């Protein structure tokens, strides 16, 4: 029997003793054992901070993003091996696809975020704060990687996704990780970590693995660390209350199993597409991963006049779900992760059955294809009916973590919202409705107690990722029972691993610290036009002061003729009563266009194209007879990657366009982006 190894302090090592025996969920055969006895958790955490953290913090966001992309591409070439191992967890091909390719997809998603961060080891967050009347004293928020380690304590149901969706975020932030998968399915996590380590893509110390128990690891955390937990609410609360977590004020992110619900809108009739969409989605959420998902549907809420129709339709779909060995064609639901999980679900179903009835399935018998039901961890889907969910409330308190859900009636949307909230905080809820007004009422009513709400109808059903699929660019978590934490969420997730510090000083000082020009900072001029300079030659704060132009009524008329913009404020002086204008005013877009005419160098040079416009504001009316000029300043520079070896080496330059009048006051301000060729074409 194979003994799993932990990856600690740069070495693969088996724990001492026999360890916990792990079993094939389909055949019941012992396949491995796992132990962490003898591991020095304190040394592991210090190794991560000193070795992995030091290397990651020296990398820029762009370098970290490219690292994640390389890792995703590498793991993609090994996924067939992961699928073979995943079968032993009881997973079907679809279950494994969610776990394996979903996890790899998270790496790709976070890799792509590099373009939203600067090519620096740190980043700014939010807008500048003007702290003085003369703008000589400003403030900003700067974010740097925490100098600790992310400790991820994961559940058994997603041994790949659970790890990759978390480390994608902390690695992007520049923080190393120690991963503790649930021992039950850690044999699959170990296989993935072996490939990660063998690839050499991550700096040493960036990732460590504990397959056995991690009891005692929290004794060594410090304030710079981050702990995340996915699993039962009871275990999460116990870990969150650890004295070291409290003493060191260690950030603790908890994502707990929750009593998620799906709601069929009162507008839906059995002959509508939304009815079929709802039935299919509920059946999928009961049976995918054999119901072992933190997002699985546990409560099914339908209008009281449709309970019988839903019961019949859902029963037919559940009856057609073939259970057995996932390697057999036609099998749509595999086993639970272990016989222990089966027994736990049976006990919870018994508690639920005290005041609600089982209307489909059985905890005692199950027909399976290609396997021995007695040896494997198989369980029938179970559908229960609670005729009075406001009186009999066990279904809102007790979760059977398997293919078990409760059907319940409601009278109106107000009742549906009330029932949804009785779960005391959920990761996700779905409402299936064709009425957007009803959807709005439900979403606004239930939002305070849910981390995510899916509105499902015929318009989005085909491309919807479904009730149970959290997406990397959106937050995954929920209030109350669901843990009160957040995971992923695009850039929001990365900031969980960054230390935010408010910096204060002069615009010039903040410019020099941040590498982003701050309005009012010192500017430098050069006789050479900036559009004649390559990307590497341009310096932050370099400014071109243009010649000036006096705006005329002819300018306004000509721009109106060209653009077709004949808005009254530009063209009809008799209509200005009651407005802020004292005479015909120049178009804002004329001012911006004329500014471009003033600062652009027309000859062919390193500037390849205009890439876009950001943060444009027209701050003062420009009337005929006023004279405008431009201060064009290099605000920020961002490297871009070559798409192929033949691609031109280039970068994006952000320019601050400050248009001012004869009094020196700003009349328009914007940030434009240009694509600029590099000197180095390698």
KOLGUKOL-979989 format. One line per field, with one value per residue (C-alpha): residue number from 1; x, y, z; residue in three letters. Coordinates in steps of 0.02 Angstrom, whole numbers, always signed. Example, Ala and Ser with C-alpha at 12.3 -4.5 7.8 and 13.67 -1.06 7.14 Angstrom:
% residues 2
seq <- c(1:2)
u <- c(+615:+684)
v <- c(-225:-53)
w <- c(+390:+357)
type <- c(ALA:SER)
% end
This chain:
% residues 682
seq <- c(1:2:3:4:5:6:7:8:9:10:11:12:13:14:15:16:17:18:19:20:21:22:23:24:25:26:27:28:29:30:31:32:33:34:35:36:37:38:39:40:41:42:43:44:45:46:47:48:49:50:51:52:53:54:55:56:57:58:59:60:61:62:63:64:65:66:67:68:69:70:71:72:73:74:75:76:77:78:79:80:81:82:83:84:85:86:87:88:89:90:91:92:93:94:95:96:97:98:99:100:101:102:103:104:105:106:107:108:109:110:111:112:113:114:115:116:117:118:119:120:121:122:123:124:125:126:127:128:129:130:131:132:133:134:135:136:137:138:139:140:141:142:143:144:145:146:147:148:149:150:151:152:153:154:155:156:157:158:159:160:161:162:163:164:165:166:167:168:169:170:171:172:173:174:175:176:177:178:179:180:181:182:183:184:185:186:187:188:189:190:191:192:193:194:195:196:197:198:199:200:201:202:203:204:205:206:207:208:209:210:211:212:213:214:215:216:217:218:219:220:221:222:223:224:225:226:227:228:229:230:231:232:233:234:235:236:237:238:239:240:241:242:243:244:245:246:247:248:249:250:251:252:253:254:255:256:257:258:259:260:261:262:263:264:265:266:267:268:269:270:271:272:273:274:275:276:277:278:279:280:281:282:283:284:285:286:287:288:289:290:291:292:293:294:295:296:297:298:299:300:301:302:303:304:305:306:307:308:309:310:311:312:313:314:315:316:317:318:319:320:321:322:323:324:325:326:327:328:329:330:331:332:333:334:335:336:337:338:339:340:341:342:343:344:345:346:347:348:349:350:351:352:353:354:355:356:357:358:359:360:361:362:363:364:365:366:367:368:369:370:371:372:373:374:375:376:377:378:379:380:381:382:383:384:385:386:387:388:389:390:391:392:393:394:395:396:397:398:399:400:401:402:403:404:405:406:407:408:409:410:411:412:413:414:415:416:417:418:419:420:421:422:423:424:425:426:427:428:429:430:431:432:433:434:435:436:437:438:439:440:441:442:443:444:445:446:447:448:449:450:451:452:453:454:455:456:457:458:459:460:461:462:463:464:465:466:467:468:469:470:471:472:473:474:475:476:477:478:479:480:481:482:483:484:485:486:487:488:489:490:491:492:493:494:495:496:497:498:499:500:501:502:503:504:505:506:507:508:509:510:511:512:513:514:515:516:517:518:519:520:521:522:523:524:525:526:527:528:529:530:531:532:533:534:535:536:537:538:539:540:541:542:543:544:545:546:547:548:549:550:551:552:553:554:555:556:557:558:559:560:561:562:563:564:565:566:567:568:569:570:571:572:573:574:575:576:577:578:579:580:581:582:583:584:585:586:587:588:589:590:591:592:593:594:595:596:597:598:599:600:601:602:603:604:605:606:607:608:609:610:611:612:613:614:615:616:617:618:619:620:621:622:623:624:625:626:627:628:629:630:631:632:633:634:635:636:637:638:639:640:641:642:643:644:645:646:647:648:649:650:651:652:653:654:655:656:657:658:659:660:661:662:663:664:665:666:667:668:669:670:671:672:673:674:675:676:677:678:679:680:681:682)
u <- c(+0:+67:+112:+80:+218:+213:+314:+401:+551:+596:+590:+466:+444:+325:+258:+304:+195:+62:-50:-230:-283:-370:-493:-554:-731:-789:-712:-681:-500:-363:-255:-141:-102:-57:+34:+110:+186:+360:+337:+401:+261:+354:+501:+385:+304:+469:+539:+391:+411:+600:+624:+463:+402:+569:+573:+391:+400:+543:+434:+317:+131:+164:+299:+188:+46:+157:+212:+31:+0:+151:+91:-85:-16:+96:-43:-154:-33:-48:-235:-269:-166:-263:-428:-372:-331:-488:-596:-546:-628:-795:-801:-879:-795:-901:-861:-676:-688:-759:-621:-469:-502:-596:-441:-327:-450:-427:-241:-275:-403:-284:-142:-245:-267:-84:-138:-242:-92:+66:+227:+287:+305:+170:+17:-86:-269:-408:-397:-279:-339:-312:-264:-223:-295:-138:-117:+57:+4:-87:-120:-138:-154:-9:-20:+127:+131:+111:+274:+191:+120:-55:-112:-253:-355:-467:-616:-618:-740:-625:-445:-382:-496:-493:-305:-281:-419:-336:-152:-186:-235:-98:+38:-25:-10:+168:+132:+184:+66:+57:-88:-178:-305:-427:-333:-478:-441:-265:-194:-258:-191:-21:-15:-48:+80:+210:+186:+195:+358:+433:+395:+511:+395:+366:+510:+562:+464:+312:+210:+214:+95:+31:-66:-93:-159:-109:-153:-36:+6:-92:+20:+153:+58:+107:+17:+82:+5:-167:-270:-411:-530:-658:-767:-896:-953:-915:-733:-712:-775:-657:-506:-557:-557:-379:-284:-141:-262:-334:-169:-82:-237:-212:-335:-447:-557:-692:-799:-919:-1046:-1215:-1399:-1411:-1580:-1659:-1823:-1950:-2034:-2222:-2234:-2172:-2297:-2260:-2268:-2136:-1951:-1906:-1994:-1887:-1731:-1768:-1797:-1636:-1534:-1602:-1568:-1391:-1356:-1419:-1315:-1154:-1012:-1147:-1208:-1041:-1022:-1026:-1138:-1256:-1442:-1512:-1680:-1798:-1933:-2081:-2251:-2375:-2484:-2335:-2268:-2345:-2288:-2110:-2109:-2161:-2042:-1894:-1930:-1923:-1755:-1682:-1747:-1655:-1490:-1381:-1268:-1110:-931:-893:-788:-947:-1036:-1200:-1156:-1204:-1172:-1027:-995:-975:-796:-800:-912:-891:-972:-1115:-1146:-1141:-1269:-1382:-1378:-1422:-1564:-1633:-1635:-1721:-1849:-1918:-2032:-2026:-2049:-1936:-2026:-1885:-1739:-1681:-1535:-1537:-1535:-1460:-1443:-1271:-1196:-1025:-986:-1029:-1144:-1092:-905:-913:-975:-1136:-1297:-1460:-1515:-1641:-1780:-1882:-2042:-2075:-2256:-2237:-2060:-2100:-2154:-2036:-1868:-1739:-1713:-1649:-1526:-1467:-1362:-1340:-1181:-1229:-1363:-1502:-1622:-1790:-1938:-2049:-2195:-2213:-2356:-2273:-2102:-2101:-2116:-1982:-1863:-1905:-1873:-1709:-1650:-1692:-1534:-1444:-1321:-1285:-1153:-1277:-1460:-1542:-1710:-1782:-1904:-1952:-2010:-1869:-1977:-2000:-1813:-1774:-1891:-1809:-1629:-1646:-1741:-1622:-1455:-1407:-1398:-1314:-1142:-1205:-1375:-1404:-1555:-1591:-1706:-1716:-1605:-1451:-1480:-1382:-1222:-1248:-1116:-1253:-1303:-1154:-1010:-920:-818:-641:-684:-828:-819:-856:-916:-1065:-1122:-1173:-1173:-1076:-926:-930:-778:-733:-625:-573:-666:-537:-429:-528:-460:-280:-299:-336:-151:-84:-48:-130:-35:-88:+56:+60:+174:+198:+138:+320:+366:+215:+256:+433:+376:+235:+301:+136:+132:+25:-57:+41:+205:+367:+376:+528:+540:+649:+685:+644:+458:+398:+313:+486:+546:+538:+455:+617:+667:+510:+520:+377:+340:+414:+303:+271:+200:+116:+84:-90:-251:-387:-559:-678:-863:-806:-722:-886:-988:-862:-852:-1042:-1048:-916:-979:-1165:-1174:-1294:-1336:-1421:-1283:-1162:-1276:-1418:-1371:-1556:-1584:-1458:-1573:-1577:-1415:-1239:-1180:-1165:-1139:-1118:-994:-866:-898:-801:-747:-687:-577:-507:-485:-399:-287:-233:-197:-86:+16:+28:+188:+127:+280:+300:+391:+389:+207:+108:-73:-197:-248:-389:-453:-482:-546:-598:-674:-728:-705:-736:-836:-733:-810:-761:-612:-533:-358:-313:-149:-97:+24:+54:+139:+200:+90:+123:+207:+155:+249:+155:+204:+244:+108:+235:+421:+379:+275:+339:+412:+305:+224:+75:+107:-25:-19:-100:-182:-207:-297:-290:-350:-264:-288:-198:-356:-387:-536:-519:-416:-399:-285:-246:-156:-37:+54:+239:+375:+526:+707:+742:+656:+721)
v <- c(+0:+170:+292:+471:+598:+774:+911:+1009:+1126:+1075:+887:+746:+651:+519:+548:+430:+283:+193:+344:+352:+223:+292:+192:+186:+254:+142:-27:-5:-59:+21:+125:+231:+292:+466:+533:+699:+639:+708:+863:+1024:+1145:+1293:+1262:+1240:+1408:+1495:+1411:+1477:+1653:+1661:+1559:+1564:+1733:+1818:+1755:+1794:+1970:+2011:+1965:+2091:+2059:+2028:+1900:+1813:+1811:+1733:+1605:+1556:+1542:+1429:+1321:+1308:+1257:+1126:+1050:+1046:+923:+808:+813:+640:+566:+667:+604:+424:+458:+562:+409:+333:+479:+421:+558:+544:+622:+779:+785:+771:+902:+1027:+987:+970:+1085:+1206:+1221:+1244:+1372:+1473:+1481:+1547:+1673:+1744:+1745:+1859:+1982:+2034:+2160:+2251:+2271:+2372:+2286:+2317:+2217:+2328:+2426:+2578:+2560:+2684:+2870:+3000:+3098:+3287:+3334:+3518:+3671:+3704:+3521:+3513:+3374:+3219:+3041:+2874:+2690:+2576:+2387:+2268:+2078:+2019:+1945:+1786:+1625:+1573:+1417:+1334:+1203:+1124:+1005:+831:+865:+962:+901:+995:+1147:+1180:+1198:+1285:+1415:+1473:+1467:+1558:+1709:+1709:+1673:+1817:+1927:+1867:+1759:+1575:+1438:+1282:+1174:+1053:+953:+840:+678:+577:+627:+695:+562:+666:+829:+746:+694:+873:+948:+822:+889:+1068:+1037:+935:+1073:+1195:+1337:+1402:+1470:+1348:+1375:+1443:+1286:+1151:+1007:+918:+759:+698:+792:+974:+982:+1108:+1208:+1359:+1366:+1443:+1576:+1759:+1921:+1923:+1753:+1719:+1564:+1502:+1362:+1267:+1136:+1117:+1269:+1182:+1147:+1320:+1406:+1302:+1349:+1532:+1539:+1471:+1579:+1612:+1675:+1797:+1850:+1885:+1957:+1834:+1857:+1703:+1672:+1541:+1463:+1341:+1219:+1302:+1264:+1337:+1353:+1360:+1451:+1427:+1594:+1615:+1669:+1502:+1376:+1193:+1231:+1369:+1342:+1404:+1254:+1129:+1234:+1231:+1042:+1006:+1124:+1050:+872:+921:+1004:+852:+726:+812:+759:+652:+810:+837:+1021:+1169:+1252:+1104:+1136:+1082:+1171:+1178:+1310:+1307:+1392:+1288:+1254:+1174:+1056:+901:+946:+978:+818:+714:+798:+794:+615:+562:+645:+572:+401:+413:+452:+297:+268:+164:+150:+312:+213:+130:+216:+292:+315:+491:+485:+406:+368:+477:+502:+365:+246:+361:+499:+383:+344:+528:+570:+429:+497:+672:+605:+514:+679:+768:+627:+665:+798:+778:+630:+546:+552:+483:+367:+268:+270:+79:+22:+83:+5:+27:-14:-97:-97:-180:-66:-151:-119:+56:+217:+228:+314:+344:+524:+570:+696:+747:+847:+972:+1028:+1164:+1235:+1380:+1259:+1114:+1199:+1058:+1077:+1253:+1194:+1018:+983:+809:+830:+715:+693:+751:+897:+952:+1013:+1144:+1256:+1445:+1565:+1723:+1801:+1876:+1700:+1635:+1769:+1727:+1541:+1577:+1681:+1542:+1455:+1585:+1631:+1540:+1533:+1537:+1546:+1529:+1597:+1533:+1660:+1744:+1901:+2025:+2124:+1968:+1933:+2107:+2084:+1918:+1974:+2133:+2040:+1891:+1975:+2014:+1829:+1762:+1772:+1745:+1743:+1667:+1726:+1588:+1601:+1554:+1701:+1643:+1457:+1395:+1484:+1493:+1404:+1353:+1365:+1271:+1350:+1496:+1595:+1660:+1841:+1844:+1824:+1653:+1654:+1706:+1779:+1692:+1503:+1511:+1578:+1765:+1761:+1788:+1693:+1734:+1888:+1941:+2085:+2092:+1921:+1972:+2117:+1992:+1948:+2124:+2245:+2413:+2564:+2745:+2851:+3040:+3172:+3294:+3247:+3234:+3117:+3006:+3003:+2945:+2812:+2743:+2762:+2844:+3031:+3126:+3288:+3436:+3342:+3406:+3398:+3390:+3452:+3397:+3476:+3309:+3282:+3135:+3055:+3037:+2933:+2745:+2662:+2643:+2825:+2901:+2951:+2970:+3156:+3205:+3343:+3429:+3606:+3643:+3802:+3878:+3900:+4032:+3955:+4040:+4025:+3951:+3809:+3771:+3775:+3672:+3539:+3530:+3505:+3369:+3277:+3304:+3363:+3512:+3514:+3680:+3741:+3741:+3807:+3911:+4062:+4102:+3941:+3967:+4046:+3939:+3849:+3869:+3941:+4127:+4105:+3970:+3844:+3739:+3553:+3456:+3335:+3480:+3536:+3360:+3342:+3510:+3459:+3307:+3422:+3526:+3385:+3256:+3248:+3205:+3117:+2929:+2878:+2756:+2794:+2662:+2701:+2777:+2637:+2718:+2854:+2852:+2970:+3111:+3264:+3435:+3549:+3726:+3796:+3853:+4002:+4085:+4199:+4090:+4023:+3844:+3751:+3576:+3500:+3321:+3218:+3038:+2968:+2782:+2647:+2465:+2328:+2217:+2042:+1981:+1867:+1777:+1795:+1902:+2025:+2202:+2238:+2377:+2448:+2553:+2731:+2826:+3015:+3146:+3273:+3435:+3567:+3741:+3915:+4085:+4102:+3938:+3847:+3671:+3660:+3475:+3332:+3154:+3005:+2939:+2778:+2751:+2598:+2639:+2539:+2483:+2508:+2327:+2217:+2053)
w <- c(+0:-52:+86:+39:+65:+128:+44:+181:+180:+2:+35:+5:+167:+233:+407:+546:+594:+494:+472:+415:+285:+131:+28:-151:-141:-284:-238:-52:-72:+33:-84:+25:+199:+257:+408:+456:+619:+640:+533:+609:+568:+641:+526:+377:+404:+431:+274:+175:+241:+219:+60:-40:+18:-14:-193:-231:-162:-280:-429:-508:-531:-715:-677:-551:-678:-811:-682:-651:-837:-859:-714:-787:-956:-875:-769:-922:-1003:-851:-825:-897:-756:-630:-702:-674:-492:-465:-506:-340:-248:-320:-450:-622:-774:-751:-565:-603:-740:-615:-491:-605:-751:-642:-534:-684:-752:-592:-626:-801:-735:-606:-730:-842:-698:-716:-847:-717:-601:-631:-679:-502:-342:-265:-321:-281:-233:-261:-295:-226:-74:-84:+94:+74:-11:-114:-163:-87:+33:-32:+20:-68:-26:-70:-59:-34:-11:+167:+234:+294:+227:+174:+265:+169:+262:+131:+124:+48:-93:-211:-186:-340:-360:-174:-180:-348:-327:-166:-211:-376:-273:-142:-272:-379:-224:-191:-38:-18:+40:+146:+88:+202:+100:+189:+217:+147:-35:-14:-131:-278:-206:-181:-363:-420:-300:-362:-538:-478:-385:-527:-652:-561:-611:-434:-330:-195:-35:-127:-96:+38:+70:+225:+184:+361:+511:+531:+714:+795:+640:+702:+856:+744:+647:+656:+613:+434:+394:+323:+366:+256:+298:+195:+280:+416:+513:+679:+636:+562:+720:+826:+719:+711:+901:+914:+1042:+921:+788:+914:+995:+830:+743:+601:+457:+453:+301:+327:+192:+273:+206:+199:+172:-2:-85:-258:-285:-424:-459:-436:-618:-685:-755:-799:-986:-976:-1017:-843:-764:-860:-828:-642:-635:-730:-621:-459:-517:-567:-400:-303:-400:-459:-343:-260:-177:-89:-131:-15:-145:-174:-158:+10:+6:-143:-131:-250:-257:-155:-308:-400:-266:-344:-521:-462:-359:-510:-633:-515:-467:-650:-676:-517:-565:-730:-644:-658:-507:-509:-568:-662:-787:-851:-995:-941:-757:-704:-517:-425:-244:-92:-36:+96:+191:+339:+238:+192:+375:+421:+286:+345:+522:+462:+354:+507:+602:+459:+443:+616:+543:+355:+238:+111:-57:-164:-129:+21:+142:+149:-32:-193:-364:-441:-609:-626:-440:-274:-176:-14:-42:-114:-35:-134:-83:-172:-206:-73:-94:+58:+76:+214:+204:+336:+330:+445:+583:+555:+542:+550:+362:+394:+528:+482:+328:+256:+154:+11:-122:-7:-26:+43:-60:+24:-25:-13:-48:-116:-145:+29:+101:-17:+46:+227:+198:+108:+256:+379:+320:+428:+292:+129:-5:-148:-194:-363:-419:-582:-652:-815:-723:-691:-569:-465:-480:-416:-267:-221:-247:-145:-9:+5:-35:+145:+188:+31:-47:-224:-309:-481:-580:-703:-854:-1038:-1086:-992:-957:-1108:-1057:-869:-767:-646:-465:-395:-491:-409:-536:-508:-550:-423:-236:-163:+16:+117:+283:+443:+435:+271:+365:+336:+222:+40:-83:-261:-326:-455:-395:-233:-186:-216:-95:+46:+40:+25:+166:+132:+196:+183:+120:+139:+67:-75:-250:-306:-164:-190:-377:-342:-218:-324:-500:-550:-582:-457:-512:-448:-441:-516:-705:-818:-996:-1139:-1307:-1388:-1415:-1308:-1459:-1535:-1388:-1367:-1218:-1119:-1146:-1072:-889:-765:-743:-912:-981:-1146:-1135:-1301:-1396:-1373:-1471:-1455:-1474:-1597:-1639:-1805:-1709:-1623:-1784:-1882:-1745:-1738:-1927:-1922:-1768:-1790:-1609:-1616:-1431:-1389:-1270:-1417:-1553:-1482:-1376:-1348:-1250:-1111:-982:-825:-870:-801:-968:-1006:-1193:-1323:-1255:-1347:-1356:-1225:-1359:-1466:-1321:-1305:-1493:-1505:-1360:-1462:-1608:-1494:-1417:-1557:-1659:-1835:-1901:-1894:-1737:-1590:-1547:-1638:-1595:-1474:-1358:-1260:-1146:-958:-824:-939:-853:-920:-771:-837:-986:-1135:-1226:-1390:-1361:-1226:-1256:-1212:-1197:-1143:-1019:-1076:-940:-935:-797:-797:-901:-919:-1010:-1132:-1181:-1355:-1421:-1528:-1572:-1724:-1623:-1599:-1426:-1352:-1198:-1147:-1091:-993:-1019:-909:-1025:-929:-1036:-959:-1006:-1009:-820:-789:-731:-791:-911:-953:-887:-951:-959:-1132:-1173:-1317:-1378:-1392:-1477:-1375:-1420:-1376:-1504:-1433)
type <- c(UNK:UNK:UNK:UNK:UNK:UNK:UNK:UNK:UNK:UNK:UNK:UNK:UNK:UNK:UNK:UNK:UNK:UNK:UNK:UNK:UNK:UNK:UNK:UNK:UNK:UNK:UNK:UNK:UNK:UNK:UNK:UNK:UNK:UNK:UNK:UNK:UNK:UNK:UNK:UNK:UNK:UNK:UNK:UNK:UNK:UNK:UNK:UNK:UNK:UNK:UNK:UNK:UNK:UNK:UNK:UNK:UNK:UNK:UNK:UNK:UNK:UNK:UNK:UNK:UNK:UNK:UNK:UNK:UNK:UNK:UNK:UNK:UNK:UNK:UNK:UNK:UNK:UNK:UNK:UNK:UNK:UNK:UNK:UNK:UNK:UNK:UNK:UNK:UNK:UNK:UNK:UNK:UNK:UNK:UNK:UNK:UNK:UNK:UNK:UNK:UNK:UNK:UNK:UNK:UNK:UNK:UNK:UNK:UNK:UNK:UNK:UNK:UNK:UNK:UNK:UNK:UNK:UNK:UNK:UNK:UNK:UNK:UNK:UNK:UNK:UNK:UNK:UNK:UNK:UNK:UNK:UNK:UNK:UNK:UNK:UNK:UNK:UNK:UNK:UNK:UNK:UNK:UNK:UNK:UNK:UNK:UNK:UNK:UNK:UNK:UNK:UNK:UNK:UNK:UNK:UNK:UNK:UNK:UNK:UNK:UNK:UNK:UNK:UNK:UNK:UNK:UNK:UNK:UNK:UNK:UNK:UNK:UNK:UNK:UNK:UNK:UNK:UNK:UNK:UNK:UNK:UNK:UNK:UNK:UNK:UNK:UNK:UNK:UNK:UNK:UNK:UNK:UNK:UNK:UNK:UNK:UNK:UNK:UNK:UNK:UNK:UNK:UNK:UNK:UNK:UNK:UNK:UNK:UNK:UNK:UNK:UNK:UNK:UNK:UNK:UNK:UNK:UNK:UNK:UNK:UNK:UNK:UNK:UNK:UNK:UNK:UNK:UNK:UNK:UNK:UNK:UNK:UNK:UNK:UNK:UNK:UNK:UNK:UNK:UNK:UNK:UNK:UNK:UNK:UNK:UNK:UNK:UNK:UNK:UNK:UNK:UNK:UNK:UNK:UNK:UNK:UNK:UNK:UNK:UNK:UNK:UNK:UNK:UNK:UNK:UNK:UNK:UNK:UNK:UNK:UNK:UNK:UNK:UNK:UNK:UNK:UNK:UNK:UNK:UNK:UNK:UNK:UNK:UNK:UNK:UNK:UNK:UNK:UNK:UNK:UNK:UNK:UNK:UNK:UNK:UNK:UNK:UNK:UNK:UNK:UNK:UNK:UNK:UNK:UNK:UNK:UNK:UNK:UNK:UNK:UNK:UNK:UNK:UNK:UNK:UNK:UNK:UNK:UNK:UNK:UNK:UNK:UNK:UNK:UNK:UNK:UNK:UNK:UNK:UNK:UNK:UNK:UNK:UNK:UNK:UNK:UNK:UNK:UNK:UNK:UNK:UNK:UNK:UNK:UNK:UNK:UNK:UNK:UNK:UNK:UNK:UNK:UNK:UNK:UNK:UNK:UNK:UNK:UNK:UNK:UNK:UNK:UNK:UNK:UNK:UNK:UNK:UNK:UNK:UNK:UNK:UNK:UNK:UNK:UNK:UNK:UNK:UNK:UNK:UNK:UNK:UNK:UNK:UNK:UNK:UNK:UNK:UNK:UNK:UNK:UNK:UNK:UNK:UNK:UNK:UNK:UNK:UNK:UNK:UNK:UNK:UNK:UNK:UNK:UNK:UNK:UNK:UNK:UNK:UNK:UNK:UNK:UNK:UNK:UNK:UNK:UNK:UNK:UNK:UNK:UNK:UNK:UNK:UNK:UNK:UNK:UNK:UNK:UNK:UNK:UNK:UNK:UNK:UNK:UNK:UNK:UNK:UNK:UNK:UNK:UNK:UNK:UNK:UNK:UNK:UNK:UNK:UNK:UNK:UNK:UNK:UNK:UNK:UNK:UNK:UNK:UNK:UNK:UNK:UNK:UNK:UNK:UNK:UNK:UNK:UNK:UNK:UNK:UNK:UNK:UNK:UNK:UNK:UNK:UNK:UNK:UNK:UNK:UNK:UNK:UNK:UNK:UNK:UNK:UNK:UNK:UNK:UNK:UNK:UNK:UNK:UNK:UNK:UNK:UNK:UNK:UNK:UNK:UNK:UNK:UNK:UNK:UNK:UNK:UNK:UNK:UNK:UNK:UNK:UNK:UNK:UNK:UNK:UNK:UNK:UNK:UNK:UNK:UNK:UNK:UNK:UNK:UNK:UNK:UNK:UNK:UNK:UNK:UNK:UNK:UNK:UNK:UNK:UNK:UNK:UNK:UNK:UNK:UNK:UNK:UNK:UNK:UNK:UNK:UNK:UNK:UNK:UNK:UNK:UNK:UNK:UNK:UNK:UNK:UNK:UNK:UNK:UNK:UNK:UNK:UNK:UNK:UNK:UNK:UNK:UNK:UNK:UNK:UNK:UNK:UNK:UNK:UNK:UNK:UNK:UNK:UNK:UNK:UNK:UNK:UNK:UNK:UNK:UNK:UNK:UNK:UNK:UNK:UNK:UNK:UNK:UNK:UNK:UNK:UNK:UNK:UNK:UNK:UNK:UNK:UNK:UNK:UNK:UNK:UNK:UNK:UNK:UNK:UNK:UNK:UNK:UNK:UNK:UNK:UNK:UNK:UNK:UNK:UNK:UNK:UNK:UNK:UNK:UNK:UNK:UNK:UNK:UNK:UNK:UNK:UNK:UNK:UNK:UNK:UNK:UNK:UNK:UNK:UNK:UNK:UNK:UNK:UNK:UNK:UNK:UNK:UNK:UNK:UNK:UNK:UNK:UNK:UNK:UNK:UNK:UNK:UNK:UNK:UNK:UNK:UNK:UNK:UNK:UNK:UNK:UNK:UNK:UNK:UNK:UNK:UNK:UNK:UNK:UNK:UNK:UNK:UNK:UNK:UNK:UNK:UNK:UNK)
% end
